[in-house]
Amino acid sequence: MELSEVTVYAKGGFARYEDAKVGLLTHGLQYGTGCFEGIRGYWVPEEGELFLVLLRDHYERLETSAKILTMSLPKSVDELLEITVELVLRNGYKTDVYIRPFAYKAAEDVGVRLHNVPDAFAIVPIPFTHYVDPNRGLDVCVSSWRRMDDTMAPPRAKITGLYVNSALAKSEAVQNGFDEAILLSHDGHVSEGSAENIFIVRRGVLYTPDPSQNVLEGVTRRAIMAIAHHELGLEVVERAIDRGELYAAQEVFFTGTAVGVAYVASVDRRPVGDGEMGPITKLLSSLYARIVTGREPRYLEWLTPAYASARVKV
């Protein structure tokens, strides 16, 4: 599908992508004054269903991000859920999708501020397959760029301008022959990947940086922690992680809406374990894949079935 043919939600209604444009001086574009979410939908052809994953969680986080930027979403979370389902149906998607809702400061003028600037809101859904190759491990490096600190801008909000930090780290990594970067916090502890949360496994315990390490409190991160605890009986610990622990870990993996669960094969040219996907990562990856495609009945509440929702509404 050509992007110009995609139906989007903008300015309070549905429109074609090519008709929903913003001006060159739009505040959100010039100053990064916006926030967004990434929502995944998984198409299951056997059921003729598109499952939208943790939809409410994403919109609740977007509501918080908007509040931090002194913005308000134009609709309630419940209304946004309905609009998102309708948007997917209007596009007739029968493939995996990625949905990008975002709010931004919409004034077209010059002046750095958050106050007295009107807001705007839009949702763009696109077909989507993989953010990274799921069949191989990632070779990653510790970036020379530090993760943005909460005293500069709040990393718990998914703010557009903050992603310059991520882009610098990612390009540095790729241009140096790696697949991805790991950023450290201002005090030298492990924070996260360029667009993913990170976990390590040591002696059967799952560790992940705690929120004080300037991590985005990921929706998928929280889901994986719940699965690890309730399904695998693992001890899950949130705490500061030193750089050296990455090298000593038996397993390292990333989580995120776009990436799902992706294992790390090496860190700074040092193999993680034997360089293959570890047993805990494999179990978590398999369970997560089953959950998001509706094959684990206990987790159906995490999913919004788009086509079934439409039939119930009728």
Secondary structure as UniProt FT lines:
FT   HELIX           3..5
FT   STRAND          7..10
FT   TURN            11..12
FT   STRAND          13..16
FT   HELIX           17..19
FT   TURN            24..25
FT   HELIX           27..31
FT   STRAND          34..36
FT   STRAND          39..44
FT   TURN            45..48
FT   STRAND          49..53
FT   HELIX           55..68
FT   TURN            69..70
FT   HELIX           77..91
FT   STRAND          97..105
FT   TURN            115..116
FT   STRAND          119..127
FT   TURN            134..135
FT   STRAND          138..146
FT   TURN            150..152
FT   TURN            155..156
FT   HELIX           160..162
FT   HELIX           163..175
FT   TURN            176..177
FT   STRAND          180..184
FT   TURN            186..187
FT   STRAND          189..193
FT   STRAND          197..202
FT   TURN            203..204
FT   STRAND          205..208
FT   HELIX           211..213
FT   HELIX           219..230
FT   TURN            231..232
FT   STRAND          236..238
FT   HELIX           243..248
FT   STRAND          251..256
FT   TURN            257..259
FT   STRAND          260..267
FT   TURN            268..269
FT   STRAND          270..271
FT   TURN            273..274
FT   HELIX           279..292
FT   TURN            293..294
FT   HELIX           297..302
FT   STRAND          303..305
FT   HELIX           306..313
//
